[in-house]
């Protein structure tokens, strides 16, 4: 039984259209039709009912689909176990939020290059909302973002969290005592993009405290946020991992507040498909990089106790590994 023919069968069952299946598999419609006909002859049954535009699985086709998916899953697992990754070539379209760009993305790209030296990487940096759309529409293969992607074929793997703290320039001479929402609202707030999780937190925080005149300035670039805070334009809630050098040098200071600041969640998402082996492998690499790169420096260890309520490394590692294994074994 030809594995490529089974892959074609699964994709046609998923897309329900010969033209779309041909485009996805980079084949002609005639080739797709020939593969399906060959399977139907081998099984001795019709797998699809052909309509004017779409196809639908027959009862026998529905039964065959479950077996075909299992065979392809075993084939992927075998390839992952015994194949030479240095021979893998092609294009990996990776979508990342800027929070990842400024922390552990370089290490991830380094490890991808080590394991897949012949793989070409196309990198897209965007907001979580836009990256979710790119993944759903098939414009990126793996997305590293802050919320789960919806969809029946979406696989979302938690990567952990980044502790968030209020930071400001010492030039603003803010009090060392715990600051209330009213005291924070006296300064311009520099925030992540609108509709992001950090922006939502700020909007809810000040709305709940009745601070209706707070000025929340949305900036899509993390580098620009840091620059504005360094220059004393305003204050911000940022992952401490982004500004460790500035904190150590005294160019920025941590602010004490009367409320709890939630950590920034990180998620790796891809779409499960007959050819998602590479996406699964990249997601595993991303998880390992996060676990290896958390609090790697003296500066991060210095602030570790301040983030202990939002990031417990050992429990996270165990939880993420178990989660990853359970999701990939489905």
N, C-alpha and C positions, 0 to 999 in steps of 0.2 A: 504494500500500500504506500503510495507516494505522499510524503509529509507535506510537500508543497501543495498538492491537490487538496489535502485536508485543511491547510491554512486558507486556501482560496474558498473552500466551502464555509468555514467559520466566518470569514470576512463578508461573504455574500449574505449569510444569515444575519449578520450584524447590520450591514448597510442596506440590504434588500434591493439592490440596484446593480446591474451589470456594469454600467458605465462608471459609477462611483467606485466599485470594487476594482475595476481595471485601472483607474487612475491611482488608487491607493497602492496597488501592488505593482505599478509601473509596467502594466501588460496591456495587450489589446483586448477588446471585448470578445473577439473570436477565441483568444487563448483562454479567457475565463470560462466561456461557454464550453470549450472543449474539455477543460479539466472537470467541470461539473458533470458533463455527459459521461466522461470516463468513470467517475465515481458511481454514477447511477447504473452504469452497465456492470460494474464490479459488484455492487450490492444487489442488483436486480430489482430495484425499486426507484420510484421518482422521489427525489429529495425536495424539490421545489415545485410550486404551482406558479407558472409564468403568467403575469398580467401584462397589460399594455405598457406600464411604466415600472412597476415594482414586482418583486417576487415574494412569496410567502412559503414558509416551511410546510411540508406535508407532515402527517403524523409520523411517518417513518423518518422524515428529515429531522424532526424534533428529537426523536430517540437517538439518531446518529450524532446530533450536535453535541450532546453531553459526552459521548465517548471521544469524539474528535477533540474536544477541548481538553480532556484528560490526556490524550496522546500528545498533544502539542505542549501541554504543561510538563509532561515527563521529558519530552524532547528538549525543552528549554533548560530543565534542571540538569539533564545529562550534559548539555553543551556548557553550562555554567561550571560544572564540576570538572570536566576533562579537557575542554577546549583551550587553545592558546590565545589569550586575550590580546597578545601583541599583534595577532593577525586580523583583529576586528578593525574594519575601516568603515567610513561613512560619515554622516553628519549628526551631531548631537546638538539639538536646539535647547539651550538652557535658559530659563527665565528666573531672575533673582530680584528680590527687593534690595533697596540700597543698604538696608541694615546688614544684610549678608555681605554685600560688596565691601563694606567698611570693617568687617570682622574676619571671617574664616573662608571667604571665597578663594583667595589666593592659594591657601593650603589645599582646598578641594580640587582646584584646577591642576595643581601640582600632582596630586595623587591620581587624578584621571589620566593625566599625561603619562605617568609611570606605568599604569596598568593598561592603557589603551593608546600607545604611542602613535598609531596611525589614524586616530579619530580626530575629525575636524570639529571644533566647537564654535557654535554661533551663540553669542551671549546677548540677552535682552534684559536691561535693567528698567523696572517699571514698578508701579504701585501694585499692591495685592489685588485690588479690584480688576485692574487691567490684565494682570498676569492670569487671573482665573479665567477671564474671557479668552485669552490667547490659548490656554490649555484646552478649554472646552471646544474651541474652534479648530484645534489641531495645528496651531501656529508655533507651539513650543512642545517639547517632549517631556521635560521635567521642570516643575516650577517650585522654587523655594520662596515661601511666603508666610503670612501670619495667620491665615484662617483656612479651614478646609474648603476644598473645591467640591461643589455639589455635582451629582450625576451618578447614575447607576454603575458606570464603569470607572469612576474615579477612585483612586487609591490614595489615602491621606495618611502619612506616617509622621507622628509627632517627633520633632527633633530636640525638644527641650525649650527653655526660655532664657531670655536675657534680662537680668535685673535692671529696672528703670529707677532713676533718681532725678530729683530737681537739681539743676545746676545753674550757676550764675557767675558772672565776672566779679572778682573781689572789688573792682572799681565801683560797684553799686553799693558797697558797704551795707549789705543786708545783715540782719541780726543773726547771731549764733543760736538764738533761742528758736523753738519750734514756731514756724510761721503759719498763720491761719489763711484760709482762702481769701479773706478780705485783704490781708497784707500782700499776698501774691498777686492779687488782681490789680494792685496799684502799679504794677509794672507790665509792659507789653509782654505777651506770651508768644513764644515762637514754637510752632507746632508742626508735626508731620502733616502730610496731605490730608485734606478733608475726606471724610469717610474712612480713614484709617483707624485702627484700634486705639492708638495713642490719642488721636484727635477726639474720638468718641469719649474716651475717659475724661479728657479735659472739659469737654462740653457738658457732660453729665455732672462733673464735680462742681463746676461753678453755677450750673443751673440749680442743683440741689441746695447750694449754700445761699442762693438768692443774689449772687453777684452778677447782675444783668449787664453791667457796663464794662465787663472785662474785655480786653482786646486780644483776641486769639488770631495770630498771623500764621496762615498756612503756607508752608514752604515744602516743595516736593524733593528738594535736595538735602540730604543729611549734612553734606559738607557745608552747604550754605547756612544751615541752622547753627552748626558749630561756630562758623565764622561770625555770625550775627551776635551770638551769645558772648564770644570772646571780645567783641568790640563794644559790649555793654548795651547793645540795642534792646535786649530784653532777657528774659529767663526762659528755661525750657526743661521739659522732661525728656531725658535721653538715656539710652543704655550706657551704664558706666564703662562697658567695654569699648565704646566709641571714643572716650575722652580720657583714657587712663594717663596718657602723657601730659595732658593739660592739667589734670588733677595733681599729678606728682610734682609738676613744675610750679604749681601755685597759680597758673593762669586762669584756672577755673576752681570753684569751690562747690562742695555738696551743700545743699540746703536741707535743714531739718524742718519737717512739716507735721501737721496734726492729723494727717490722713495717711492711709496706706496707698502706695503707688503699685499698681499691678505690673507684673513682669510682661515682657513682650514675647508672645508665643511664636515658635517657628515650626513650620510644617513643610514637608516635601510631598509633592503631589504629582501623580502621573495617571494616565489612563490605561487600565488593564486591557490588553489585546494579545492576539497570538504572537506578536513580535515585540512584547514589552520587556524582554529579558534585559536589554541594555539599561532601560529606565530603572528597573529593579536594582541592578548592580550599582548605578549611579546613586540611587537613594541610600543604599547600604553604605557607600563611601561617605555620603554626606553625614549620615548618622555617626559614623566612626570619627569623622573629623570634628564634629561638635563635641563628642565625648572626650577626644584627645586635646582639644584646644580650649576647653573651659578652664579659666583661671590658671593659665600657664606661666604667668610672670609674677614677679615679686609684687608688682603694683596691684595685680588682681587679687593676690592672696591677702594683701593689706586691707582690701575692701570686702573680702569674702564674708566676714561676719555681718556686715551691713546688709547683705543680700541673702542671708541664710533662710529667711522666710519665703523667698521666691525662687530659690534654686538650690535643691539638694542634689548634689552630683551623683552620689552613689545610688540613691533611690531612683533618680532619673535614668541612669544607665540601665539599671535592671528593668525598669518599666518600659523604656524605649526598645530594648532588645527583645523583650517578651512580646511587645506590641508588633514589632517588625516581623518576628517569626510567625505570629498568628495571622497577620495580614497576608504575608507571602505564601502561606501554606493553604490558603483558601482555594 
